[in-house]
Amino acid sequence: MKPLKLVVIGGGSSYTPELVEGIINNQEVLQVSEIWLVDIEDGQEKLAIIEGLSRRMIEKANCSIKIVATLDRQEAIRDATYIITQIRVGQLKMRRNDEYISIKHGVVGQETTGAGGFMKALRTIPIMLDICKDIEALAPNAWLLNFTNPAGIITEAIFKHSKVNVIGLCNNPINFYKKFAKTYQVPMNDVSINFVGINHLIWITGLYIKGQSRMEDILTGKSASYEAKNIPSFGWDLEFLQSLQAIPCGYHKYYYQTDQILEKQREEYRRNETRADQVQQVEKELFAIYQNPDVQEKPKALEQRGGAYYSEAAIELIKSIHLDSKKTHTLNVKNNGTIPCLPNDVCIEVNCVVENHQITPLQVGSVSPQIRGLLQHVKAYEELTVEAAVTGNRGVALQALILHPLIPSVDKAKSILDEMLVVNQPYLPQFTSEINI
């Protein structure tokens, strides 16, 4: 088997040790020869810490994997087999701005959706497309696994504006598998889930344990059979679930429980304790642990970071591609008619059969109106966001924000856009002529 070169762009991320652990645990089948950790100058200190921990982990596991940490992205990408992107343009400081500006204007402040997710996408898409140009030139046959949020929008931009073999990944689906496996006390292989939707807006329309449908357990809050530990309501009203006839993901709370979420966020805003503040604190604590020369494994504290098990999703996908196992994974891929009520060229998140030469989404069929309405609404916002990020057109950006279900009016959209463009100016060269200072 050809030596496997894995490149992690955003290698200084606090998530990287989980990825390294996953590679070590699967080294017997993957035979990874090199892991290249890539970052930018501003992330050099964190990259050095991650490099040190990664080397200690490899040494403890008695693996012969070569670790290279570099700021030279092109050298890293050259002849790569798999490339993972997990970047944060503007780092956690800009995430905090995204949340605080949103809440200040009276709308939900969140990293991947609404006004916050919108601004993160505008900062990130141009950088990701630059990375894709390098991949096209230096590793045209590589698979790009994108974890960078908002993952669906970023992946869609790559579909539309590059020729790279890209797959978008999220830890949301694997967390559902783990949750239901624990609930029914069965291995994950005995859990089968039908998903329909887009990244961070997926609905479960089918749940099977050992081939038997268990949807009614969730929709009614009762289990007719199996010794289920606790039937998870996920905090949803049962009457709502029964009329929806589907299980929403956690991100649906921003749409279905907007008033409660906003009230909670306003209180956090007043105390300077939003999710962004919490993440900054967790990150600080994690890197203090990572720096300790006695630490030789991924610390348990990493699970507080919110992206737990993402590396498991990544490694399992790489294994399926590499070994051509034709397994099913839940991925962000081009629609191509899979969800008939959405355009063919947009990014969706559904079950796919994975082969070493292609990823084939499984047909979803008709979508109920109670899902279709919100799905089409948010997808149209995402299409316009991609266009705005690529063109730097203020009018398109304004229409994207106006269209988002969490933005209540044109006036609100304009005031948010004005402030966000000014605050993000260093990261938005495509908008330079459009920013009103």
N, C-alpha and C positions, 0 to 999 in steps of 0.2 A: 504493500500500500504506500502511496506517495506520502512523504513527510508533510505533516499538517502545520501550517503557519497560521496562528490566530493573532489578530490585531484588535486591540481594544482602544478605540478613540474616545478619550475621556477616561483614560486609565487611572487618573488620580482620584476617581470617584470613590466614595466610601463603600459603594456596592462591590467594588472589584474583588475583595477577598472572598466573597461568596462565589463568584465566578471561578476564581482560582481553585477553591475547594471542590467545586463541581468537576473541574478538569482533572484534578488529582484523583477523585473518586471514580472517574471513567477512563483513566489513562490506559488501562489495559486494552480497551476497544478502540479508543480514539488515536492513541499513539501521537500525541501532540509533540512536535519537536521544538517549537519556539512560541513564546507569548510575548508580543510587543505591546508595551503600555505607552500610549501616546497622550500628550497633553500640551497645553500652551504655557507660555512663560509665566503668566499669573498663577498657574496651577503647579508650578515646579516643586514647591515645598511639599505639597500633598502627594505629588507623584513620587517623590523620593521616599516618603514614608510608606506608600503602598508597595513600592519596589522592594524595600527592605523586608516588609512583612511577607510578601509573595515569595521571596527567596527563602525565608525561614520556613514557610509552609512546604515549599518544594523539597527543601533539605530534610525536614522532619519525615516527609512521606517517602524519602529515598527515591525521588523521581529524577530523571535526567533531562527535564525540560529546561531549555535556555530562556531566561527572562531578560528582556531588553527594555529599558525605560528611555524614552527619547522625546525631544520636541520636534524632531524631523518627521513630519507626517508622511511625506512622500517616500522616504526611505523605508518607513514601516510598512506602508501599503504595498510596496513593490513585491509582486509574486505571492501575495497573501492568498490563503485558501478561504478563510472566513474572517469577516470584519464585523465587529460589534461597535455600534455607536451609542454612547450614553453621555452626551455632552449637555452642558448647561451654559448657554451664552449669557454672560453677565453675572454668572454664579448666583449664590443664594441671596445676595444683596438685591438683585433685580427681581427675584421671586418675591421678596418682601415688598418691594415697590408695587408689583402687580397686585398683590393682595390688598395692600393698604389703600392704594388709589381707588380700587374697585369699591371697597367698603365705605371709604370716605364719600363716594358718590351715591351710596345707598343701594349698591347691587352686590351680589355674591362675589366674594374674592376667592378664587380658586386657581390652582396652578395650571390646570389643563382645560378648563372650560370657562365660558363666559368671557368677560373683559380681560381677566388675567391670562387665561389660556390663549386668547387672541394675540395679546402682546408678546407672549413667549414664542408663539409661532412666527410672528413677523421678525423677531430677532434671529430665530434659529434657521429658518428655511434657506436664506442665502448662504449661510455657512455650510449647511448640509449639502447644498448643491455644489459648492466648491469642493467639498470632500469627494462627492460623486465624480467630478471631473478627474480628480486624481485616480480614483478607482478605475474609471474607463480607460485611462492612459496606462496605468501601471499594474492593474490586476483585473482585466476585463472579465475573467471567468469566476472571480470570487463571488461568494454570497455575502450580501450585506444584511445583517440582522440589526434592525433599528429599535432601540429601546427609548430613544430620546423623545420626550413628551413635548407637545401633544402628539403621541405616536401615530395616530391615524392620519392627522393632517400632514405631518412631516413625511410619512410614507407616501401619501397621495402626491405630494409635491415631487417626490422622486420618481414616481410612476410617470408623471406628466412631463417632467423636464430633464430626464436622464435615461440612459440605457442600462443602468446598473440592475443586477439581479437582487432585488430588495424584498425583504419580508419584515413586516412590523410585528413586534412582540410586546406582550403585556403580562403582568403576573396575575391579573384579575381572573382569567379562566382557570388557571391552575389552582388558585385559592379556593374556587368553587369545588373543584374535584377533591381537594384535601378536606374541605368542610364536610362534604357529603360522605366521603369515605369514613371519616371519623364518626359522623352521625349514625351511620348504618353499620359501623364496625366491620367494614370490608376493605380489601385492598383497593387501591385506586383503579386498577385494571377492571374491577367489577362495576365501576361507575361510568355511565355513558350520559352525556349531556348534549342537547341540541341548543345551539346559540344562534341568535339572529340580531344583527345590528352593526354598529360601528364602535371604534375604540372608546372605551369609557361610557358607552351607551348601548350595552348589550342586554338582551332579554333571554332568559332561559324558557324555551317553549316545550322542552321535553327533558325529563329526568328518569333514568332507568338504573336500577340496581339489580345486577345479575339478570338483565334482560327484562325485568318487570317494571312497569311504569310506577313511579312514586310521586308524580306531580300533585296528586290529591292530598298527600301528606302535608305538603307545604301550603297548598291553597286552603286547607281546612284546619291546619294546625294539629292534626291527629294522624296517628299511624295505625293502620289496620293490621299490619304484620311487620315482621322484622323487629328486633329489639333495638329500635332507634334510641340513642342516648337522649337527645333533645331535638325535637323538630324545630329547625331554625325559622323564625318568622322574619329575620333580618330587619326587625323594627317596623315592618309594614302592617297596616291595617288589614285584617283578614277579608273584610268586605271588598276593599280595594283590590286585593290580590285575586279574589274569586271573579270579579268583573273584568280584570285585566287578563285573566287566564294565562299568566306568565309570571316568571320571577324576575324582578328587576335587579340590576347590579347596584352596588353601593353608590355609584356616582349619580344614579337617578334621584337621590334625595335632593340634589340641587334643583331639580325640576319639579318633583312631586311634593317636596316639603320646603319650598323656598322660604316661606315666612319664618318657620322655625329656625332654619339654617341661618338666615340673615340676622335674626335676633341674637342668636348665639355668637355669630361673628362680630356683631357690633359690640357686644360685651367684651370679647377678646381684644378687639381693636382698642377699646378704651383702656384696657390693662396692658397694652403692648404685648399680648400673648397669643397672636394668631398662629396658625399652623406653621407659617414661615419662621416665626420666632422659635417655636418648639424644635423645628428641624435644625436650625442653626445651633441650638444647644446640644442636640443629640450628635450632630456632626462634630462639634468641638470635643465632646466626650469620647466619641469613637476614635478620633485621630490621636487623642491622648493615650488610648489603649493600644492603638496600632504602633505607636512610637516605642512602646516598651519592648526592649530587645528580648525579653523572656517570653513574649507572646508569639506562639508558633501556629496558631489556628484562628479561624474566623470566630470572633467573640459573639456570644449570645445577644449582646446589646444591639447588634446590627438589625435585628428583627423590628426594633422600634422605629427604624428609618422609613418604613412604609412600603418598601419594595421587596419584602421577604419572598424568597423562592423564585425570583426572576431568573436567577442563574440556572435553576433546575429546568425552567422552561427553555432557556437558551441551549443548554447542554443536550437535553433530550431532542431538541430540533436538529442540532448539529449531528447527533448520532443517527437520526432518521435519514438525513440527507446523505451522510457519509457512508452509511451501511446500506442505503437504498432499501430500507425496511418497509416502506409503504404504509407507515403508521398514520393515524389521524391526529392532527394537532389543531388547536384553535388559534388562528393567525390573522394578521392584517394583510389583505391581499387585494388585487384589483377585482372589481365586481364582475365584469364580463357576463352580465345576465344572471348571476347567482341569486341576487335579490332583485326581482323584476321591477319593483317600484323605484329603483335608484338608477342613475346613469351608469353606463358600462365602464367609464374610465375613472370612477371614484374608488376610494379605499373602503373596504368593509371588514368586519371581524366575524369570521365564521369558521366552522370545522373544515379542514382541508386534508387531502391525502398528500403525503410528502414522499417524493421520489428524488433521486440524486440529480435529475435534470429538470424537474418541474414541480410546481406546487399547484394542486388542482382543488379549488373550492367545491364543496358539496352543495348541490342545489337546495335552496331554501323553499322555493315555491311562493305561493301567495302569502301576504303579510296582513294580519288583522288591522282594521282601522285604528284601534287604540294604540297599536305599536307604530303603524305606518305614519300617522300624523306627526308625532314628535321626531321620528327618525328622519323623515324627509325635510323637516324644518331645520334640524341641526346640520344635516348633511349639506343643505344649500348654503348655510353659514360657512361651513368648512370649505366648500368650493370657492367661495368669494375670498376667504382668508388666504388660500393658496395663491389666487390671482393677485391679491393686494401685496403679498410678500414678494412676489416675483417682479411685479411692475412698479411698485412704489406709488401706486395711484391712490390718492387720498379719497376720492369718490368711491372707489371700490371698497376701500377699508371701511368707510362710513357705512356703506350698504351692508357689509358683513356684520358689523356691530349692531346695526338696527335690526337685522334679521334674527339675531340670537334671542332665543326665548327668555333669557335672563336680563335683557336690556329693555326697559319698559317704554322708552320714547325716543324720538329723534333728538330732542334737546339733550337728554341724558347721554345718548350715544356721542353727540358732538362734543360735549364738555369732557367726557372721559377720553375720547380720542385726542383732543387738543392737549390735555395734560400728559397722557401717556406718550405721545409722540415727542414732546419736549424732554421728558424724563429719560426716554430711551434713545435720544438723538445720537449718542456715540455708537449705537449698535444698529442704526437704521440709515445707512448711506443712501439706500434706494429712495428714501423719503425726504432727502435734504431740502429740495425746493418746495416741499409741501408742508413743512413745519412752521407753524405760526408762533414766533417767539416774541 
